[in-house]
Amino acid sequence: MRWAALLAGMWPSVTSVADAQVRPTARDLGVVVGTMAPGPVNAITDVPGVRVGHATVIAGDSVNSGVTVVMPHAGNVFQAKVPAAVVVGNGYGKLVGVTQVDELGELESPVFLTCTLCVHRVADAAMTYLLGLPGNENVRSANVVVGETNDGFLNDIRSRPVRAEHVDAALRSASGGVVPQGAVGAGRGTVAFGWKGGIGSSSRRLPDSLGAPTVGVLVQTNFGGTLVMAGAPVGRTLGTVEAPGPGRRGAPGDDRDGSIMIVVATDAPIDASGLRRLARRALGGMTRTGSAMSNGSGDYVIAFSTVPVGELPEGGGVRGRDLDPFFRAAADATEEAIYNSLLQATDVQGYRGTVQALPVDETLAVLERHGVVRP
């Protein structure tokens, strides 16, 4: 495998690339989205203070699910709320907490991602966590945010396997630095474009003239369409074209429907109004990859700034034309994060069958043929 030899050179400590299940990112293959450079680890954790944790839930061949948590900062988010916005591309979903974020423009909990039928179990555990934080002893109302996609093809979703202990494990594991991607956490059982989806992440560092802020994105991909990668018709060439007629959610081959959760973070001082505009551009990055946000797709963006609401400058921070580079960063980082979710995922055998990972060598050949990367 050409890509395996490439990665073995990058990580000489790996004895067997295949055995270690090491797979490339988009940049490892030479795919560069946009003109802005990524942050040090090319992940949402490049935004200072943001941490990510996963708990992956596997039991035999029937359970493939999990929970992923994104922490806006290291403190008590309820006591130091951050500005936030939610944008809905298509509302076929069960996002908990959306109305209060929309009304107040504030986020007061970490963002949790899981499977559709596990949302309320995760929400209950998230509430227990939030109420138990020091300083929250007298709290009588709190708004937790839990998003989802449906992993019911690879996961026995009716068993609702994600429980409080998994939420606790994800919270305990939350850290900065490199973000595990692919078939981990809330991405363990997902399917995207007919191939194995999962968790993906990317970031962009804006120019020094703007104070060098960062925009980071994390995605949970489980949606359909015909994959386009940096303009190259990967899905059409490899034979996974969106099927006509009604799709079956989560089934490979019937890849019309599904969902995506997109989390956008920045350390720039942007209020809820600006973040709502930023979130819409993340959907633009998604559509570049070949999705039309079909009838049965739940497509949501949660965007937040790590600057606490009480510390936003008068006037709301970055506004108007000054948001333009942030818009480009959000779209580009979302597009690349989706590619990473596919490229980093591995084959998964599950409840109703096996979903193959995107074949890297074949994908690389398509990218070379269309001039996206050099042979």
Phi, psi and chi 1 to 4 in degrees:
 res  aa     phi    psi   chi1   chi2   chi3   chi4
   1 MET       -  125.5  -67.2 -176.8 -179.0      -
   2 ARG   -62.3  -44.5  -65.5  171.9   50.1 -153.1
   3 TRP   -67.7  -33.7   66.5  -91.3      -      -
   4 ALA   -64.7  -40.9      -      -      -      -
   5 ALA   -63.6  -39.1      -      -      -      -
   6 LEU   -60.9  -47.8  171.6   67.3      -      -
   7 LEU   -70.8  -33.3  -66.7 -171.6      -      -
   8 ALA   -61.2  -34.1      -      -      -      -
   9 GLY   -69.4  -30.5      -      -      -      -
  10 MET   -75.3  -36.6  -67.8  179.4  177.8      -
  11 TRP  -121.6   80.0  -69.4  -73.4      -      -
  12 PRO   -64.2  -16.6   20.9  -31.8      -      -
  13 SER   -75.2  -13.1   61.0      -      -      -
  14 VAL   -81.5  114.8  176.6      -      -      -
  15 THR   -67.8  -47.1  -56.5      -      -      -
  16 SER  -131.4  111.5  168.2      -      -      -
  17 VAL   -59.6  -43.2  173.3      -      -      -
  18 ALA   -63.7  -46.5      -      -      -      -
  19 ASP   -63.3  -35.1  -70.2  -14.5      -      -
  20 ALA   -79.2   -5.7      -      -      -      -
  21 GLN    58.6   34.7  -68.5  -69.0  -67.3      -
  22 VAL   -80.4  127.6  175.4      -      -      -
  23 ARG  -128.7  157.9  -76.7  172.9   56.7   89.3
  24 PRO   -82.1  160.3   32.5  -37.2      -      -
  25 THR   -90.7  173.8   64.6      -      -      -
  26 ALA   -59.6  -41.6      -      -      -      -
  27 ARG   -69.9  -29.7  -74.0 -174.3 -177.2 -107.0
  28 ASP   -59.3  -32.6  -69.9  -24.5      -      -
  29 LEU   -85.3   -6.5  -64.2 -177.5      -      -
  30 GLY    94.4    9.6      -      -      -      -
  31 VAL   -82.9  117.3  177.6      -      -      -
  32 VAL  -117.6  120.8  176.6      -      -      -
  33 VAL  -101.6  119.5  178.7      -      -      -
  34 GLY    77.8 -171.1      -      -      -      -
  35 THR  -111.4  -13.2   58.1      -      -      -
  36 MET   -82.0  144.8  -65.6 -178.5 -172.1      -
  37 ALA   -78.8  148.0      -      -      -      -
  38 PRO   -76.1  170.6   29.7  -34.7      -      -
  39 GLY   -75.2 -176.5      -      -      -      -
  40 PRO   -55.8  -39.2  -25.6   34.3      -      -
  41 VAL  -112.5    5.7  -61.3      -      -      -
  42 ASN    52.7   53.4 -166.4   17.8      -      -
  43 ALA  -151.5  167.7      -      -      -      -
  44 ILE   -59.8  -24.8 -165.8  171.1      -      -
  45 THR   -73.3   -4.4   48.2      -      -      -
  46 ASP   -68.2  -19.7  -74.2  -36.6      -      -
  47 VAL   -74.1  118.1  178.6      -      -      -
  48 PRO   -54.2  131.0  -26.9   35.4      -      -
  49 GLY    94.6  -21.9      -      -      -      -
  50 VAL   -77.0  134.4  173.6      -      -      -
  51 ARG  -128.6  151.0  -64.0  173.3  -66.3  154.3
  52 VAL  -129.3  137.4  172.8      -      -      -
  53 GLY  -133.3  148.4      -      -      -      -
  54 HIS  -127.4  149.0  -60.2  -61.8      -      -
  55 ALA  -131.4  119.5      -      -      -      -
  56 THR  -100.3  128.5  -54.9      -      -      -
  57 VAL  -111.7  114.4 -177.8      -      -      -
  58 ILE  -132.0  133.9  -55.2  170.2      -      -
  59 ALA  -144.0  107.3      -      -      -      -
  60 GLY    58.3 -141.4      -      -      -      -
  61 ASP  -101.3    5.1  -67.1  -27.1      -      -
  62 SER  -102.9  -25.3   62.8      -      -      -
  63 VAL  -115.9  118.1  170.9      -      -      -
  64 ASN  -140.2   97.0  -71.4  -75.7      -      -
  65 SER  -155.0 -162.8 -164.0      -      -      -
  66 GLY   160.8 -171.3      -      -      -      -
  67 VAL  -141.6  141.0   59.1      -      -      -
  68 THR  -125.7  137.6  -65.4      -      -      -
  69 VAL  -123.7  138.3   59.6      -      -      -
  70 VAL  -116.4  118.5 -179.9      -      -      -
  71 MET   -98.1  122.5  -46.3  -79.5  -78.4      -
  72 PRO   -66.6  -32.8  -22.0   34.0      -      -
  73 HIS  -159.9  176.3   55.0   67.3      -      -
  74 ALA   -81.7   -7.3      -      -      -      -
  75 GLY   -92.8 -164.3      -      -      -      -
  76 ASN   -83.1  105.9 -178.1  -25.9      -      -
  77 VAL   -65.3  -30.0 -175.7      -      -      -
  78 PHE   -65.4  -39.3 -174.0   87.5      -      -
  79 GLN   -82.1  -25.0  -62.1  -64.4  -24.9      -
  80 ALA  -124.4   70.6      -      -      -      -
  81 LYS   -62.3  149.5  -62.1  174.4  176.6   61.1
  82 VAL  -117.3  150.6  -63.9      -      -      -
  83 PRO   -65.7  143.0   20.2  -29.3      -      -
  84 ALA  -156.1  162.9      -      -      -      -
  85 ALA  -150.9  151.2      -      -      -      -
  86 VAL  -120.7  131.7  174.3      -      -      -
  87 VAL  -121.0  135.0  165.0      -      -      -
  88 VAL  -107.0  118.2 -178.0      -      -      -
  89 GLY   -79.6  -49.2      -      -      -      -
  90 ASN  -145.2  130.9 -168.4   68.7      -      -
  91 GLY   -91.6   28.8      -      -      -      -
  92 TYR   -83.5   76.8 -165.2   91.2      -      -
  93 GLY  -163.4  178.1      -      -      -      -
  94 LYS  -127.7   42.3  -71.6   80.3 -173.0  167.5
  95 LEU   -65.7  119.8  176.1   61.1      -      -
  96 VAL   -88.1  136.7  168.3      -      -      -
  97 GLY    94.2    3.3      -      -      -      -
  98 VAL   -67.4  -37.9   60.8      -      -      -
  99 THR   -68.4  -36.8   57.0      -      -      -
 100 GLN   -71.8  -37.9 -177.0  169.2  -48.6      -
 101 VAL   -61.4  -42.4  175.3      -      -      -
 102 ASP   -65.2  -39.2 -170.0   53.6      -      -
 103 GLU   -73.1  -46.3 -176.8   70.1   22.7      -
 104 LEU   -97.8  -18.8  -58.7 -178.6      -      -
 105 GLY    70.2   30.4      -      -      -      -
 106 GLU  -135.3  148.0  -62.2  175.1   -7.3      -
 107 LEU  -114.7  127.8 -178.9   66.4      -      -
 108 GLU  -124.1   17.7   59.2 -174.5   34.7      -
 109 SER  -146.8  163.3   84.5      -      -      -
 110 PRO   -60.5  166.4  -20.5   33.0      -      -
 111 VAL   -98.0  123.5  176.5      -      -      -
 112 PHE  -109.2  139.9  -62.9   84.4      -      -
 113 LEU  -124.6  141.4  -54.7  176.6      -      -
 114 THR  -160.0 -160.5 -170.6      -      -      -
 115 CYS   -94.4  160.6   80.5      -      -      -
 116 THR   -52.6  -52.4  -58.8      -      -      -
 117 LEU   -82.9    0.7  -63.9 -171.8      -      -
 118 CYS  -101.3   -1.4  -62.1      -      -      -
 119 VAL   -54.4  -47.5  164.4      -      -      -
 120 HIS   -76.3  -28.6  -62.7   95.3      -      -
 121 ARG   -67.6  -40.5  -74.6 -174.5  168.9  171.2
 122 VAL   -67.0  -40.6  171.1      -      -      -
 123 ALA   -61.2  -40.1      -      -      -      -
 124 ASP   -64.1  -44.8 -177.0   68.0      -      -
 125 ALA   -66.8  -36.6      -      -      -      -
 126 ALA   -64.2  -38.2      -      -      -      -
 127 MET   -66.1  -41.4 -175.3   63.6   72.4      -
 128 THR   -59.0  -43.4  -61.4      -      -      -
 129 TYR   -60.5  -48.2  157.8   78.2      -      -
 130 LEU   -65.4  -44.4 -159.3   64.0      -      -
 131 LEU   -66.3  -25.3  -65.6  176.7      -      -
 132 GLY   -85.3   -4.7      -      -      -      -
 133 LEU   -69.2  139.7  -69.8  175.2      -      -
 134 PRO   -55.4  131.2  -24.6   33.7      -      -
 135 GLY   100.6  -11.7      -      -      -      -
 136 ASN  -106.0   18.5  -69.2   -4.4      -      -
 137 GLU   -61.9  -27.6  -67.9   82.3    1.7      -
 138 ASN  -105.7   11.0  -64.4  -42.5      -      -
 139 VAL   -71.2  130.5  170.4      -      -      -
 140 ARG  -119.3   -2.2  -65.7 -171.7  -65.3  172.1
 141 SER  -150.5  128.9  175.1      -      -      -
 142 ALA  -147.6  151.3      -      -      -      -
 143 ASN  -118.2  105.1 -172.9   57.6      -      -
 144 VAL   -91.0  148.5  -65.4      -      -      -
 145 VAL  -114.6  118.2  173.1      -      -      -
 146 VAL  -131.8  119.2 -175.8      -      -      -
 147 GLY  -106.3  169.7      -      -      -      -
 148 GLU  -155.2  158.8   54.0   79.5   28.2      -
 149 THR  -135.0  162.9   68.3      -      -      -
 150 ASN   -94.1  111.3 -168.0  -53.1      -      -
 151 ASP  -101.6   30.4   56.0   16.5      -      -
 152 GLY   -70.3   -7.1      -      -      -      -
 153 PHE   -81.4  -45.8 -177.7   79.6      -      -
 154 LEU   -91.0  -13.9  -72.1  171.7      -      -
 155 ASN  -122.2  138.5  177.6   43.1      -      -
 156 ASP   -73.4   79.1  179.6    7.9      -      -
 157 ILE   -65.6  -28.4 -164.9  168.8      -      -
 158 ARG   -68.5  -17.7  -72.5  176.2   59.4   87.0
 159 SER   -76.3  -11.6   69.9      -      -      -
 160 ARG    45.5   65.8  -64.5 -176.4  -69.5  162.8
 161 PRO   -76.9  -14.1   29.6  -36.4      -      -
 162 VAL   -83.0  123.8  178.7      -      -      -
 163 ARG  -125.4  177.9  -56.9 -178.3 -174.6  -80.9
 164 ALA   -57.4  -38.4      -      -      -      -
 165 GLU   -65.2  -28.3   58.1  -95.8   32.2      -
 166 HIS   -73.9  -38.2  -57.2  125.2      -      -
 167 VAL   -62.2  -44.8  176.2      -      -      -
 168 ASP   -60.4  -41.2  -68.6  -17.9      -      -
 169 ALA   -64.4  -40.7      -      -      -      -
 170 ALA   -63.7  -42.1      -      -      -      -
 171 LEU   -63.6  -42.7  -72.4  162.6      -      -
 172 ARG   -66.6  -30.7  -72.0 -165.4  -54.9  -89.2
 173 SER   -84.8   -8.5   73.5      -      -      -
 174 ALA   -59.7  129.6      -      -      -      -
 175 SER  -153.9  167.4   64.0      -      -      -
 176 GLY   -85.6 -169.2      -      -      -      -
 177 GLY    80.5 -154.0      -      -      -      -
 178 VAL   -61.2  133.8  174.6      -      -      -
 179 VAL  -100.8  120.2  173.5      -      -      -
 180 PRO   -59.1  134.9  -24.7   35.3      -      -
 181 GLN  -126.7  170.3  -59.6  178.6   78.6      -
 182 GLY    92.8 -136.4      -      -      -      -
 183 ALA   -85.0   60.3      -      -      -      -
 184 VAL  -128.7  158.3  -62.8      -      -      -
 185 GLY    51.6 -134.0      -      -      -      -
 186 ALA   -67.0   -9.4      -      -      -      -
 187 GLY   -96.6    3.8      -      -      -      -
 188 ARG   -59.1  -41.9  172.3   64.4 -171.4  178.6
 189 GLY  -107.2   14.9      -      -      -      -
 190 THR   -88.4  160.2   61.7      -      -      -
 191 VAL  -132.7  133.9 -177.2      -      -      -
 192 ALA  -137.0  129.6      -      -      -      -
 193 PHE    57.9   23.9  -62.8  109.2      -      -
 194 GLY    87.7   -7.2      -      -      -      -
 195 TRP  -110.8  175.7  -72.8  -68.2      -      -
 196 LYS   -68.1  121.7 -177.0   67.5 -169.0   74.7
 197 GLY   -92.6 -159.4      -      -      -      -
 198 GLY   157.1 -153.5      -      -      -      -
 199 ILE   -91.1  134.1  -61.6  -65.4      -      -
 200 GLY  -137.5  156.4      -      -      -      -
 201 SER  -150.9  156.9 -162.8      -      -      -
 202 SER  -164.9  166.4 -174.4      -      -      -
 203 SER  -148.3  165.8   69.2      -      -      -
 204 ARG  -139.4  134.3  -66.5  -64.6 -177.6  -87.9
 205 ARG  -100.4  122.2 -175.4  177.5 -178.5  -87.3
 206 LEU   -81.5  165.4  -83.7   68.5      -      -
 207 PRO   -60.1  153.1  -23.0   33.4      -      -
 208 ASP   -59.3  -30.7  -68.2  -18.4      -      -
 209 SER   -62.6  -19.7   59.8      -      -      -
 210 LEU   -99.8    5.6  -61.7  173.7      -      -
 211 GLY    94.2    9.1      -      -      -      -
 212 ALA    55.0   45.7      -      -      -      -
 213 PRO   -71.9  168.1   29.4  -35.1      -      -
 214 THR  -124.0  143.3  -60.8      -      -      -
 215 VAL  -116.4  124.9  172.7      -      -      -
 216 GLY  -122.5  150.1      -      -      -      -
 217 VAL  -133.6  140.6  172.0      -      -      -
 218 LEU  -128.4  135.6 -179.0  140.3      -      -
 219 VAL  -124.4  151.7  -62.4      -      -      -
 220 GLN  -119.2  103.5  176.9 -166.0   18.3      -
 221 THR   -98.2  128.0   59.8      -      -      -
 222 ASN  -155.0   37.4 -169.1   57.8      -      -
 223 PHE  -118.7  172.8   63.4  101.8      -      -
 224 GLY  -114.1 -178.3      -      -      -      -
 225 GLY   134.2 -162.1      -      -      -      -
 226 THR  -121.6  112.6  -55.6      -      -      -
 227 LEU   -59.7  127.2  177.4   61.9      -      -
 228 VAL  -118.9  129.4  176.2      -      -      -
 229 MET  -120.9  109.8 -172.7  172.6  -72.8      -
 230 ALA    52.9   36.7      -      -      -      -
 231 GLY    91.3  -12.2      -      -      -      -
 232 ALA   -86.2  135.0      -      -      -      -
 233 PRO   -79.3   69.1   31.5  -35.7      -      -
 234 VAL   -63.2  -49.6  172.7      -      -      -
 235 GLY   -62.1  -45.5      -      -      -      -
 236 ARG   -64.3  -41.4 -174.5  171.7  -63.2  -80.9
 237 THR   -68.9  -38.4  -56.1      -      -      -
 238 LEU   -87.2   -0.7  -60.9 -174.3      -      -
 239 GLY    89.3   19.0      -      -      -      -
 240 THR  -113.6   75.5   53.8      -      -      -
 241 VAL   -91.6  140.6  178.7      -      -      -
 242 GLU   -53.5  125.9 -179.7  178.2   78.8      -
 243 ALA   -75.3  142.1      -      -      -      -
 244 PRO   -70.3  160.0   27.3  -33.8      -      -
 245 GLY    82.6  178.1      -      -      -      -
 246 PRO   -66.5  135.5   23.7  -33.3      -      -
 247 GLY   -90.8  167.4      -      -      -      -
 248 ARG  -110.0  114.6 -175.1  171.8   66.4 -105.3
 249 ARG   -55.6  125.0 -124.0  175.5  149.3 -131.0
 250 GLY    87.4   -3.3      -      -      -      -
 251 ALA   -93.4  130.3      -      -      -      -
 252 PRO   -64.4  139.9   23.0  -31.0      -      -
 253 GLY    96.0  -47.1      -      -      -      -
 254 ASP   -93.5   76.4  -78.2  -18.5      -      -
 255 ASP  -108.0   27.1   57.1   -8.7      -      -
 256 ARG   -72.4  -46.0  176.1 -175.6  -66.5  -87.4
 257 ASP   -98.6 -177.7  -69.7  -20.2      -      -
 258 GLY   133.9 -162.9      -      -      -      -
 259 SER  -151.6  165.4  -61.0      -      -      -
 260 ILE  -144.0  139.0 -175.6  170.8      -      -
 261 MET  -110.2  129.2  -65.9  -63.2  -53.3      -
 262 ILE  -121.2  124.1  -55.2  172.0      -      -
 263 VAL  -111.9  123.8 -178.0      -      -      -
 264 VAL  -115.8  130.5 -179.4      -      -      -
 265 ALA  -128.1  148.6      -      -      -      -
 266 THR  -149.0  151.9 -177.8      -      -      -
 267 ASP   -96.4    5.0   58.2  -23.7      -      -
 268 ALA   -78.2  147.8      -      -      -      -
 269 PRO   -76.5   95.2   28.5  -32.9      -      -
 270 ILE  -127.4  130.3  -55.6  177.4      -      -
 271 ASP   -82.6  179.9   66.2    7.9      -      -
 272 ALA   -60.3  -36.7      -      -      -      -
 273 SER   -63.2  -46.1  174.6      -      -      -
 274 GLY   -67.1  -36.3      -      -      -      -
 275 LEU   -67.3  -32.5  -70.1  166.4      -      -
 276 ARG   -64.2  -41.0 -173.8  169.5  -66.0  107.7
 277 ARG   -66.4  -39.6  -58.8 -177.1   68.7 -158.7
 278 LEU   -61.9  -43.2 -173.9   67.9      -      -
 279 ALA   -61.7  -37.1      -      -      -      -
 280 ARG   -61.2  -34.5  -69.2 -165.4 -173.9  102.3
 281 ARG   -70.9  -26.3  -85.3   58.4  179.9 -168.8
 282 ALA   -62.2  -37.7      -      -      -      -
 283 LEU   -62.3  -32.3  -70.7  171.5      -      -
 284 GLY   -62.2  -39.4      -      -      -      -
 285 GLY   -64.2  -36.2      -      -      -      -
 286 MET   -64.6  -45.9  173.3 -164.4  175.6      -
 287 THR   -65.8  -26.8   58.2      -      -      -
 288 ARG   -59.6  -26.9  -69.3  177.5 -169.7  168.2
 289 THR   -83.3   -3.8   68.0      -      -      -
 290 GLY   113.0   13.7      -      -      -      -
 291 SER   -98.7  144.8  169.9      -      -      -
 292 ALA  -112.3   11.8      -      -      -      -
 293 MET    52.2   70.4  -67.2 -176.2  -76.5      -
 294 SER   -70.6  175.9   61.7      -      -      -
 295 ASN   -54.3  -42.5  176.7   71.0      -      -
 296 GLY   -96.0   21.6      -      -      -      -
 297 SER  -104.7  134.9 -171.3      -      -      -
 298 GLY  -103.5  108.8      -      -      -      -
 299 ASP  -121.2  107.5  -49.5  -54.1      -      -
 300 TYR  -127.1  145.3  -65.5   86.2      -      -
 301 VAL  -125.0  128.5 -172.7      -      -      -
 302 ILE  -113.5  116.9  -57.9  167.5      -      -
 303 ALA  -116.7  137.8      -      -      -      -
 304 PHE  -144.1  155.7   64.7   83.4      -      -
 305 SER  -103.0  145.2  166.9      -      -      -
 306 THR   -81.7   -5.2   60.0      -      -      -
 307 VAL   -77.9  117.0  179.1      -      -      -
 308 PRO   -55.0  149.4  -26.9   36.2      -      -
 309 VAL   -53.1  -42.2  171.3      -      -      -
 310 GLY   -69.7  -10.5      -      -      -      -
 311 GLU  -107.0    2.7  -62.6  178.0   18.7      -
 312 LEU   -65.4  138.7  -76.9  173.9      -      -
 313 PRO   -66.5  158.4   22.3  -30.9      -      -
 314 GLU   -59.8  133.4 -173.0  175.2   -8.4      -
 315 GLY    97.6   -6.5      -      -      -      -
 316 GLY    95.1    1.0      -      -      -      -
 317 GLY    88.0 -143.4      -      -      -      -
 318 VAL   -65.2  129.8 -176.0      -      -      -
 319 ARG  -145.1  171.0  -56.6 -178.4   72.4   84.7
 320 GLY    55.4 -138.0      -      -      -      -
 321 ARG   -62.8  -22.9  -69.4 -175.9  179.7  -86.8
 322 ASP   -65.7  -14.7  -67.8  -23.1      -      -
 323 LEU   -81.0  -13.6  -76.0  168.4      -      -
 324 ASP   -51.9  -49.8  -79.2  -12.5      -      -
 325 PRO   -65.4  -28.9   19.1  -30.6      -      -
 326 PHE   -67.1  -38.1  -67.6   88.7      -      -
 327 PHE   -59.9  -46.8  -66.4  162.5      -      -
 328 ARG   -63.0  -41.2  -67.6 -165.0  -62.0  -86.7
 329 ALA   -62.3  -42.4      -      -      -      -
 330 ALA   -65.8  -43.3      -      -      -      -
 331 ALA   -65.4  -46.2      -      -      -      -
 332 ASP   -66.2  -43.9  -69.0  -12.1      -      -
 333 ALA   -67.3  -34.8      -      -      -      -
 334 THR   -65.2  -46.8  -60.0      -      -      -
 335 GLU   -56.8  -48.3 -179.9 -178.6   -4.6      -
 336 GLU   -68.1  -36.8 -174.3  169.2  -15.5      -
 337 ALA   -61.6  -38.6      -      -      -      -
 338 ILE   -64.4  -44.9  -69.0  169.3      -      -
 339 TYR   -58.3  -43.1  -60.3  151.6      -      -
 340 ASN   -64.8  -34.9  -73.8  -21.0      -      -
 341 SER   -62.1  -34.5   75.7      -      -      -
 342 LEU   -79.8  -46.6  -68.8  158.5      -      -
 343 LEU   -68.8  -32.0  -71.2  164.7      -      -
 344 GLN   -84.1  -14.9  -68.2  -85.4  -78.4      -
 345 ALA   -75.0  155.1      -      -      -      -
 346 THR  -117.7  165.9   53.7      -      -      -
 347 ASP   -56.5  140.3  -62.2   -6.6      -      -
 348 VAL  -132.3  125.9  172.9      -      -      -
 349 GLN   -91.9  129.2 -177.8  175.6  -13.0      -
 350 GLY  -138.8 -160.3      -      -      -      -
 351 TYR   -60.2  -42.3 -170.4   54.8      -      -
 352 ARG  -114.7    8.8  -68.9 -177.4  170.5   86.5
 353 GLY   150.3 -169.8      -      -      -      -
 354 THR  -112.5  138.1  -62.1      -      -      -
 355 VAL  -112.5  125.4  178.8      -      -      -
 356 GLN   -81.8  147.1  -56.6  -68.9  -36.5      -
 357 ALA   -72.9  155.4      -      -      -      -
 358 LEU   -55.6  123.8 -179.5   68.0      -      -
 359 PRO   -69.9  115.8   24.9  -31.2      -      -
 360 VAL   -71.3  -46.2  179.1      -      -      -
 361 ASP   -61.7  -42.6  -77.1  -14.9      -      -
 362 GLU   -65.1  -39.8  -69.0   89.0  -23.6      -
 363 THR   -63.7  -43.7  -61.6      -      -      -
 364 LEU   -59.8  -39.3 -176.4   57.3      -      -
 365 ALA   -63.2  -40.8      -      -      -      -
 366 VAL   -64.4  -43.5  177.0      -      -      -
 367 LEU   -61.9  -39.5  -63.8  174.6      -      -
 368 GLU   -68.0  -41.8  -69.8  174.1  -13.5      -
 369 ARG   -62.3  -31.6 -168.5  177.4  -47.3  141.1
 370 HIS  -100.9   11.1  -71.2  -89.7      -      -
 371 GLY    75.1   15.2      -      -      -      -
 372 VAL   -73.6  -39.9  174.9      -      -      -
 373 VAL  -129.4  161.6  -60.3      -      -      -
 374 ARG   -87.2  142.6  -67.1 -177.8  178.0 -179.9
 375 PRO   -62.4      -  -20.1   31.4      -      -
